Amino acid sequence: MCTNNQEKGSSGVARSSSLPISPFAPRFLSVQENQWVHQSVLLVFGQVGLPERPCDGMITVHHHLEGYPPTQWPVNCGYFKVLVHLDPGPNRLRFDFTGAKIPCTSSSVVVNFLPLTSSPPLYLAIVLAKDSPGEYECQSDRKQREGNDIRMAKRKLRMAAYLAQAFTGEQMYRNRLGRRCFRLEEEWAEDSLSNKENGVMHSIAKVHVIRSEKTVAEIQNLETARDGAALLDIASAAVDKYFQYFQNLSVNSKRHVAVLMFDAKDDLRIEGLINHSALSNEIGVCGTRSLYTFPSCLEEVVPAFTDCTRIEGNSTSVNETTDLGSFWEAATSAMGNMIEAFISPQPPVQPRELDRINRTFTTKEPYLFKTKSAGLRICLPQEECNWSRVDCLRLRHHPCFRLPTDPVITAGHDNPQIYAIENGMFASASSGIFLVEIYTDDTYRAHLEFTTKIEREVQLLESELREKLPQDCRSKVIKLKIYSAGQGQTIIDDFSATKGAKVQLPNGYGVAYKSSSLGLSDTDGSKPQEVYLHTLTPGRILTSIRVFHSTALDGLEFVYEDSSSQLFGHRGDKNDRKTEISDFSLDTRKGESLLGFSVRAGSWVDGIEILTSLGRRSPLFGNPHGGTSTLIPPRGRSIAGVSGSCAQCVDCFSILYK
C-alpha cells in the first residue's frame, strides 16, 4: 500500500495530506497542479529521491477513470518520463513509485484537459495503391508477433501522431508560449492507446484509409527515381478526391493532412517532399520505412526506443546504409522524419536534430550500433532534441495552435507591407507582426520577436539590425523574412536597397517614399504610371474616388472639390459592358481623408477597398481573388500619391507617402 505520504480519496486516487512528504515521492518538473492543457497525450517529466542519492525503480500511473488502465514507466537515476492519456475535463492522476529497498510512495496531480475543437485539426491518412496487398515491409519475427497489415499500421501511425503532439506541446511550454499544441481529428472508437484489450470506447485519433488511382509499381518507380514532386501529386490527388466525396469538404477547403504513403518503402525525405509538411503546406508525406519498429500503444513507447534487436540485412529501402543499426535507432530516425514531414515549419531556418527524438520519451539511451558508441546514461531536457525558438514562434501563430484566449485574427492571409523611411523601414500588417528573421549569405543569424504584444507596425533600423549580427557579418548584405500573425510572409532580399524607394515630388513638395508593390507588372503592353495627389497643395481637398473595375481593377480617378480629377490606370473599354463605375465619397465636413487601400492582388490587382481616416472602408471593387494586403502609410505620414503600371488592367500598385 502506497500510504507513505498520501491519503486515499473515495475514487482510489491519492490526494495530498498534511503528513511530511517523503523524499522518494514523485515530484513533477513539467506540470503544475490544476494546469490546463490542450492535448490528448501529455508528457510528464519528474524526479524521485535526492540528487545526492539517485535511485532506480518504476512509476505506475493510475487515472481516476476506470477506462484508463495503469501504465508503468522506468525511473533512471532518479528521473522519470511518463506519457499520460487524458480525458476532457479534470484528470486526477496518481504516481506510485516502487524501488529496491525503498517503501512505496505516491504523489498525485490534477491536470485539466480542454480540447480545442474550434481550431483546425491535423488529419491522419494512409494512402494505398489501387492494387496494394495492404502489408508494409516488416522484419520476420515482428511480423509473426504483431502483424504488418492496415490495422497495425493505423495503430502505429496514431501512436506516432500522439508522440509528435506530446513532444511539440512540451516544446511550446518550455519556450514560454503556453500550453498550446495542434489537435488531431478524433473519432469515438475502441481505444488503441493501451495494449490491454478491454473494449473501452474513447475519442482517439482517426486514421483515414484512402485508395490511390496509381499502382504499387507506379509509386515505387517514382520512389526509385526520387521524384518527390510526382509522389506529392499522387498523394494530393487521392486526398482531395477522398475529402471531397466522402467528407463533404470542397477541394478548396484548407486542411492539414499527414499522409503515410503505404506502398513507399523509403522515408521519402527527397527533393520535392523534403521541404513540405502538413502544417506548413497543407499536406505532408512520408513512407513506411521502419514503421514496424514504431510503438503501437503507450506501453510500447519505452521498449520501442530501447530495443537493441539488430535489423536484418535484407531491407529493400533505396536509402539503406551498410550498417542498419538496431530497432531503436531505426524507430528514432523514422520518428524524426515523420515529425519533420507532418509538423515542422517549412522551410527550416536552422538544422534540426530530430534524430535524437528518442531522448524525449526515455530517461536513458542504449548503445548506438551505427556509431559504435555508448548512449547517454541519463537523458535530461538539455540533451533532448527540440524545436528551435524560431520554429516555436512560427508555430505559435499557426491556426492549429490557437488558444481560446488568443485575439481573433480577422485579416486572413495578410502579407506584411514595407514602407521605407529615412534611416530604415516600417513593416506593417493588419494582423500584426510577430517575427523578423535576419539573414546574411542566405544563412540565419538572428531574429526579432514580438510575443508580449503583437505590433501592427514595426520600425526596423539598419543600425539596430547590424548590432544583432555576429561581428564578421555586420558589413554584409542583410536579408529579412517578416512574418504576420495572419500567416503572411514578406522577404526583403537587400535591406539597404529600400533606400532606393525615395521619390522626388514636383513643384518643390519635397521627398516621398514608395511602399512595396503589389502585382507583378508583367502583362503585355504594361506601362508605368505615377499620380501625385493635388492634396499636396495646401487647401486642395479630395472629395471622392471613382473606381473603374470589372474582373480586375482598371483604374482610379481622384476627384477634388473644384471638380478637377486625376486618373491612375484607365476608365475601361466603353464598349465593354462588363466595366463598372463605382463612386466612393469622403465626408469632408467631418475632415475625412484618404488613409490607404486594402488590395487583392496576385499577378495583377484583382480588387481594391478604400480606407478612410474615420475608420470607414468602401465595398470591394473588383473580385475577391488574390492575396490580401493593406497599404497604409506609417504613423505620422500621409498619402502623397499612387504608383504602379497598367495594361488591360492595373498590374502593379503601390502608394507614395511623405
DADA-V87384 format. One record per residue. RES is the residue in one small letter. SS is DSSP state (@ for helix, = for strand, . for the rest). OMEGA is omega in whole degrees, 0 to 359 (999 if undefined). Layout:
RES/SS/OMEGA
RES/SS/OMEGA
This chain:
m/./180
c/./183
t/./186
n/./185
n/./183
q/=/168
e/=/181
k/=/172
g/./181
s/./181
s/./183
g/./178
v/./186
a/=/171
r/=/185
s/=/175
s/./179
s/./179
l/./178
p/./181
i/./177
s/./177
p/./179
f/./174
a/./181
p/./176
r/=/186
f/=/183
l/./185
s/./181
v/./181
q/./179
e/./177
n/./178
q/=/178
w/=/177
v/=/186
h/./180
q/./185
s/./181
v/=/186
l/=/174
l/=/179
v/=/178
f/=/184
g/=/186
q/=/178
v/./176
g/./182
l/=/180
p/./181
e/./180
r/=/181
p/./183
c/./175
d/./179
g/=/183
m/=/174
i/=/173
t/=/183
v/=/178
h/=/176
h/=/183
h/./177
l/./185
e/./184
g/./181
y/./183
p/./178
p/./176
t/=/182
q/=/184
w/=/184
p/=/171
v/=/183
n/=/180
c/./176
g/./181
y/=/177
f/=/173
k/=/188
v/=/172
l/=/184
v/=/175
h/=/186
l/./175
d/./178
p/./183
g/=/180
p/=/178
n/=/179
r/=/187
l/=/176
r/=/180
f/=/178
d/=/177
f/=/174
t/=/179
g/=/181
a/./177
k/./178
i/=/178
p/=/178
c/=/179
t/=/183
s/=/169
s/=/180
s/=/179
v/=/176
v/=/178
v/=/180
n/=/181
f/=/177
l/./178
p/./181
l/./186
t/./179
s/./179
s/./178
p/./183
p/./167
l/=/179
y/=/175
l/=/182
a/=/171
i/=/179
v/=/179
l/=/170
a/./184
k/./178
d/./183
s/./176
p/./177
g/./176
e/./178
y/./182
e/./187
c/./177
q/./194
s/@/183
d/@/178
r/@/179
k/@/180
q/@/185
r/@/186
e/@/181
g/./181
n/./182
d/./181
i/@/181
r/@/180
m/@/178
a/@/178
k/@/179
r/@/182
k/@/177
l/@/178
r/@/180
m/@/178
a/@/179
a/@/178
y/@/176
l/@/177
a/@/178
q/@/180
a/@/179
f/@/183
t/@/178
g/@/179
e/@/179
q/@/179
m/@/180
y/@/179
r/@/179
n/./175
r/./179
l/./177
g/./178
r/./182
r/./180
c/./174
f/./175
r/./177
l/=/172
e/./184
e/=/177
e/=/177
w/=/186
a/=/178
e/=/186
d/./177
s/./182
l/./174
s/./178
n/./176
k/./185
e/./181
n/./175
g/./180
v/./179
m/=/177
h/=/169
s/=/180
i/=/183
a/=/179
k/./177
v/=/179
h/=/176
v/=/189
i/=/176
r/=/176
s/./176
e/./180
k/./180
t/./176
v/@/181
a/@/180
e/@/180
i/@/183
q/@/174
n/@/177
l/@/178
e/@/178
t/@/178
a/./180
r/./179
d/./183
g/@/181
a/@/179
a/@/177
l/@/177
l/@/178
d/@/179
i/@/180
a/@/181
s/@/181
a/@/180
a/@/181
v/@/180
d/@/181
k/@/182
y/@/183
f/@/178
q/@/187
y/@/186
f/@/181
q/./178
n/./175
l/./181
s/./180
v/./183
n/./178
s/./179
k/./179
r/./182
h/=/187
v/=/175
a/=/189
v/=/169
l/=/179
m/=/195
f/./186
d/./173
a/./188
k/./182
d/./179
d/./176
l/./171
r/./186
i/./180
e/./183
g/./178
l/./191
i/./179
n/./175
h/./172
s/./184
a/@/182
l/@/181
s/@/187
n/@/178
e/./175
i/=/176
g/=/188
v/=/170
c/=/181
g/./186
t/./179
r/./178
s/./179
l/@/183
y/@/180
t/@/183
f/./170
p/./177
s/./180
c/./183
l/@/183
e/@/183
e/@/186
v/@/181
v/@/176
p/@/181
a/@/183
f/./175
t/./183
d/./183
c/./176
t/./181
r/=/180
i/./178
e/./185
g/./181
n/./180
s/./179
t/./180
s/./182
v/./183
n/./188
e/./178
t/./183
t/./178
d/./185
l/./178
g/./185
s/=/180
f/@/185
w/@/177
e/@/178
a/@/179
a/@/180
t/@/180
s/@/181
a/@/179
m/@/177
g/@/178
n/@/181
m/@/177
i/@/178
e/@/183
a/@/187
f/@/194
i/./197
s/./170
p/./182
q/./351
p/./182
p/./179
v/./180
q/./176
p/./180
r/./182
e/./181
l/@/176
d/@/174
r/@/185
i/./179
n/@/184
r/@/178
t/@/189
f/@/180
t/./180
t/./173
k/./187
e/./180
p/./177
y/./179
l/=/183
f/./183
k/./180
t/./181
k/./180
s/=/180
a/./176
g/./181
l/./178
r/./178
i/./182
c/./178
l/./184
p/@/182
q/@/177
e/@/181
e/./170
c/./184
n/./166
w/./177
s/./179
r/@/180
v/@/177
d/@/181
c/@/178
l/@/179
r/@/176
l/@/184
r/@/184
h/./175
h/./181
p/@/181
c/@/183
f/@/182
r/./174
l/./179
p/./182
t/./180
d/./175
p/./180
v/./177
i/./183
t/./187
a/./182
g/./180
h/./193
d/=/180
n/./178
p/./177
q/=/185
i/=/180
y/=/180
a/=/173
i/=/189
e/./186
n/./179
g/=/180
m/=/168
f/=/169
a/=/186
s/=/175
a/=/181
s/=/180
s/=/180
g/=/177
i/=/179
f/=/185
l/=/172
v/=/178
e/=/183
i/=/182
y/=/161
t/=/182
d/./180
d/./178
t/=/179
y/=/180
r/=/184
a/=/178
h/=/171
l/=/179
e/=/180
f/./187
t/./180
t/./178
k/./178
i/./183
e/=/176
r/=/181
e/=/183
v/=/177
q/=/181
l/=/180
l/=/184
e/@/181
s/@/181
e/@/178
l/@/182
r/@/177
e/@/181
k/./182
l/./170
p/./187
q/@/184
d/@/181
c/@/190
r/./179
s/./184
k/./178
v/./181
i/./174
k/=/181
l/=/167
k/=/186
i/=/185
y/=/175
s/=/178
a/./177
g/./177
q/./175
g/./181
q/=/175
t/=/180
i/=/174
i/=/185
d/./180
d/./183
f/@/182
s/@/182
a/@/180
t/@/177
k/@/179
g/@/179
a/@/181
k/=/181
v/=/177
q/=/181
l/./181
p/./172
n/./175
g/./181
y/./175
g/./186
v/=/172
a/=/177
y/=/182
k/=/177
s/=/172
s/./186
s/./176
l/=/187
g/./187
l/./179
s/./182
d/./179
t/./178
d/./179
g/./182
s/./180
k/=/180
p/=/178
q/=/173
e/=/177
v/=/175
y/=/187
l/./178
h/@/179
t/@/173
l/@/178
t/./180
p/./178
g/./178
r/./185
i/./174
l/=/184
t/=/181
s/=/176
i/=/178
r/=/184
v/=/175
f/=/187
h/=/173
s/./173
t/./176
a/./178
l/=/178
d/=/182
g/=/177
l/=/176
e/=/181
f/=/186
v/=/185
y/=/187
e/./179
d/./179
s/./173
s/./183
s/=/175
q/=/184
l/=/169
f/=/186
g/=/177
h/./185
r/./181
g/./179
d/./182
k/./180
n/./181
d/./184
r/./181
k/./180
t/./178
e/=/178
i/=/181
s/=/179
d/=/175
f/=/185
s/=/176
l/./179
d/./184
t/@/178
r/@/178
k/@/179
g/./181
e/./180
s/./180
l/=/180
l/=/183
g/=/183
f/=/167
s/=/193
v/=/169
r/=/185
a/=/170
g/./173
s/./175
w/./181
v/=/182
d/=/183
g/=/184
i/=/171
e/=/181
i/=/181
l/=/183
t/=/182
s/./179
l/./177
g/./178
r/./172
r/=/181
s/./168
p/./176
l/./178
f/=/184
g/=/177
n/./189
p/./182
h/./181
g/./179
g/=/181
t/=/177
s/=/180
t/=/179
l/=/177
i/=/180
p/./176
p/./181
r/./178
g/./180
r/./184
s/./181
i/=/177
a/=/180
g/=/177
v/=/183
s/=/178
g/=/179
s/=/186
c/=/170
a/./174
q/./175
c/./176
v/=/183
d/=/174
c/=/185
f/=/173
s/=/178
i/=/171
l/=/183
y/=/178
k/./999
